[in-house]
Amino acid sequence: MSNKAGKAPLNLADLITLSRIIAALGLLLLPPFGIAFQCCYAFCGVSDVLDGFVARRLKVAGERGAKLDGAADTVFFLIILALSIRYLEIPTWAWGLAGAVLLIKVAGGVAGLIKFRALPFLHTHLNKAAGVAVFLFLPLYRLAGAAGALIPVLLVALLAATEELLLVLRAGELNREQAGIFRIKP
């Protein structure tokens, strides 16, 4: 069952996604990197996987859910970025790479707004990998330090952002469910 934004009531998958946004915002209120923070952080990661699974299982995947998921991913990313800036030691070289990722993501968003009058929020395999990488950033940071965590996360994010920009630029219509640059659904 496909839904239209604002028409159908929220389904279970949408509610899980909304709970991720609330939990991500809750990270700002918790003592950084404590037990409650880590539990809330883990909930964000689990709910990111769960919402898509539930949407497919209940056959309620649709445009609203895709937009909501993209918004939730963005909120989570921005909050983790803000907390990282405030509390973690980030090497100077990483800021340049993070800036490049951000510029490419903004370019993809602007291109989507111009071409389709919507933010793209594509669900490519690389974007999903970037989401996993961002989620794994804090545990990797604790295990491997800044460079050990930042290099893989930023490289995956750079590839995902570049792929999304290229897909948006060459697409005739917005298809958020594209697998990636080498497997474009008609």
Disulfide bonds with the S-S distance in Angstrom:
none
